Amino acid sequence: MRLTEVTYGTAKAIEGYGPGFFRVAGHVLRGACLITPWDAGPWGGFDDSAAPLSLAGRIDVLFVGTGDKIAHIPQTFRDALEGQGIGVEVMASPTAARTYNVLLGEGRRVAVALLPVA
């Protein structure tokens, strides 16, 4: 079997995570964060729809990681994003991080908003 190393170029990939943090492109982010191919930083959670909405036209899908387990997100948050043409996919944060990396490696227009795991 032939293995091919995934490269992300200058895009910000998620390298790891643990209790309360995510490691992105060599930097540790604590708490909730918003990660795009070009930037990674803190996110104010579901009360902060402005940051993800600023990605309209630059991404097609926002993966939302809800922590350790999949959970419902506020309908107003989802409606605001979908109203601007951003697809929303909800999953547990570890799954969201992996899915983001896979699609990032394919060159897709994605971002991820993550709540930390315990």
N, C-alpha and C positions, 0 to 999 in steps of 0.2 A: 504494500500500500504506500502510496506517495503522500507525504504530508507537506502542506504548503503553509508557511507562516503568514498570518494575517498582519498586514501593515495598515496603519491609519493615516500615514502622511503627517500633516500638521494638525489633523483633527484631534479633539480631546476625547480619549477613550477612558473608560472606567477600569482602573487596574485592580481595585479591591474595595472591600468594605468590612466594617465590623460594628460593634456596639456604638452607635451614635456618630459614626464617621463614614466618609467615602474618600477613596484615594483616586484622584483624577489627574492624569498627565504629570505625575510626580508630586502633586500637592495634596495635602489632607484638608478636606472640608468637613466641618463639624455641623451637625444638625441637618435640617432640610436644605436641599440644594437643587438648582436648575442647571442642567448641563446641555450644552449645544456643541456642535462640531468646532466652534470657534471660541467658546468661552465656558467657564464654569464658576459658579459662585453661590452665595446663600440665596435661599428662596423663603418667602414669608408664609408658605403653606397655602391652604385653600382660600385664605383671606387676601392673598396677593395674586390676583388674576392679571394685573398689569404687566408683570414680567413675562409670563408666557404669551400674553396677547401681543406683546411687542415683536414676537417671532412670526406673526402672520405674513404670509408671502415668502418666508424664508424656509419654513418647514412644512411638511405635509401631515406629520403625525407627532403628537406628544404622548410619550409613554408616561403614565403616572404610577409611581411606586408608593403603595400605601403602608409601608412598614413591613413587619414580619409576615403579615397575612393580607390577602386581598380583602378589600373593604369598599363599600360604596363611597363615592365622592359626592360633594354637594352638587345638586342639579344645576344651580346657577353658575357654578364654575364650568361645568361641562358645556352648558348652553352658550356661555360667553365665547368659549374657544371654538366650538363648532359653528357658531354664528359668523366667525371670521375665517372659516374654511380650514380650521385645524382639526384633524381627526384626533380623537382621544381614546387611548387604550389603557385600561386600568388593570393592574396586577400587583402582586407583592413586590417590594423593592428589589430583592435579589433577582427575580425573574425580569423585572423591568431593566435592570442594569445589564443583564446578559443579552436581552433582546436588542437594546440600544446598540451595544457593541457589535452584534452580528450585522444589523442593518447599516450601521456606520461603516463597517468594513466593506459593505456592498456599495457604498457611495450614496445611500438613500438620504433624503432630507428629513432627518429625525432629530428630536430632542427628548430629554427625560427630566421629569420633576420627581424628586425622590424624598420621601419621608424616611428618617433613619430607622434602622432595625435596633431591637433591644440588645 
